[in-house]
Amino acid sequence: MAEGSRGTVALFKSSDENALNDDRYLTLLEENNFTVNLVPTLSFEYQTENLRERLQQPYKYSGIILTSPRSAESVNQAMADLLCAWKEMRHYCVGVKTGETAVNLLGLKNLVGQTCGNAENLSSLIVKDFQKGCIPLPLLFPCSSLKLDTLPRTLAEHNVPIDIVNSYVTVPHPHLRDFVMQLSQKSSD
């Protein structure tokens, strides 16, 4: 144990290379003198061919729904230079981190919903915009194959058109077993 350390903590999290320097749990533990062993549990495989096809047709959509930083990353991987037409549209996202990722990676400026906190609240915001006539065309929804059905179900109940595209797959981190074995060896030393 490091000098002055209060102990060692194994932090099991999805691997997000972009966010390691900005991980609030890691920072909080280190600020409180814990030694942290970060164990990446999940990995993401991007499947962008179908998404790329849709991104090349912005005239068919009213905007994009982004429910995680990975959904924004999938858009970036599908089309790094997002067409200008997309940048002018109104887009919806859940969470500050997702919003920051959309701004930094995609250059999107007209984002709403960052403070919604979850898909249920975001879907309420989208339904209100739809009822006001702000969404004349479908919204593009790039998401994980493991997405919850909260947002699609609520939007369907209110006849809000969306185009769901599975753009990434969540899988176990390829080195998870090795990381756990290393932790086990450290604890027995």
N, C-alpha and C positions, 0 to 999 in steps of 0.2 A: 504494500500500500504506500502511495506517495506521502511524503512528509506533509502533515497538515490536512491530509485527506480524511473525510468523514467516512469513507468506504468506497466500494466499487459498485457500480450499477450497470447492468446489462440493459441497454435500450434497444428493444426490438421494434424496427420501423421499416416501412417500405423504402426502397432505395430511390432517392431523388437527388441525383448528383448536383442539380442546380440549387438545391435548398440546403445542402449540408452546412454552408456558412451562415445560414439564416434559420437555424432550427431552434425554436424557442425552448423546447424541452432540453436539448443538449446544452444550450446557453444557461438555462436556469440551474441545471444540475452542477455544471462547472462553476458557476458563480457561488454556489453553496458548498464548494470544496469536495465534490464527489468526483472520483475518477470514473469516466464513462467509456464503456465498451459498446460501440454502436454496431448492432447486428442487423444488416439489411435482410428483410424477410420476403419482400416482393420485388418483382422486376416487371417491366412493361415492354411488350413487343408491339411496335407500331405497324399497323396494316393500313396503308394510306392510299392504295390505288383507287378504290371507290370514292374516297373523300376527295382526292385530287380531281377526279372527273367532275364532281359537283362544284368544287371551288372555282373551276374554270367557267362556270355558268352563274355568275352572281345575279343576273337579271331574273332568275327563277326564284329568288329568295328575298325575304324581308330582313334577314339578319342571321346571326349564329347564336346558339345557346352553348355556353361553356360552363360545365359543372365541376371542373377540376383543373389544376394546372396541367395535368397530362392531356386533357382534351385540347387545351391551347397548344401544347407541344405537338400533338398529332396534326393540328392544322399547319403548324410551322414546318413539320417534316413533309407534309403533303405538298405544300407550296410555300417555300420560304419567302418569295416575293409576292405577297398577297396582292391581288388586283386592286387597283384604286377604288373601284366601285364598292368593294367590301368595306373599305375604310370609312366610307361616307354613311354607311348604314348604322342603325341602332342595334346593339348587341346586348345579350343578357348573360350574366355570369353570377355564380354563387361564390362568395368569399373574396376577401381582400387579396389574398395570395393569387387566386385565379385571375382577378382583375389586373394585378401587377404583371403577371405573366403574359396576359393578352396584350397589354400596352407595350411591354418590353420586347416580346418576341414578334408580335404581329403588327404593332403600330396602330392598334385600334384605339380610337379616341371616344367614341360615343357608346360608352358602356354603362349599363344600369344593373342594379341588383347586388352589387358587391357586399352590401350590408344585410342582405336577406338572411344569410346564415344557413339556409338549407333549401332543398329542392321544392318543398311544399310552399314556402314563402315566395320563392322565385316564380313558381307556377301561378300563384295568385297575382303577382305583378304582371306577368305575361297575359293572363286572362283579361285583366283590366285594360291593358293596352289594346288587345284584340277587340274588346267590346267598344273601345273608343275609335276603332277603325285604323289604328296605327300599324296593323299587321295584315296587309292585303294578300301577301304571298306566304308560303310555308317558311318556317324557320329551320335552318340546318342544325342538326343536333349530333355532332361527333361525340362518341362516348365509348365506354368500356363494354366489353361483352358481359361484364358482371354488373351493369348498372341496375339500380333499383327502378321499379316501375312507377314511382310516385309522380314524377314530372310528366312522363308520357300519358299516364292514365288520367291525371287531372286535366291536362290540355285536351285530350280526346273527349272527355266528358263535356267540355265547353266548345268543342268543334274548332279548336285552334289547330291549324295544319302544321305538322312538323315532318321533317325528313330525317329519320334516325339512321345514322351510319356508324356501325361498329368500327372504330378507327384504332383501337388498341386492345390488347389482351393482357390481362393481369395474370402473371405466373409466379410460382415460387422463385426466389432468387437462386440462380444457378450454383452459388457457393454457400447457401444457407447451412447445409450439413457441415461443411468445413468450419464455418464460423462458430457453430454450436460446439463442435469438437474442440476447437481452440479455447473456447470459454471453459469447457469442462476440464481441460488440461490445466488452465490457469488456476482454477479454483482448487484443484487437488495438489498444486505445488505449495 
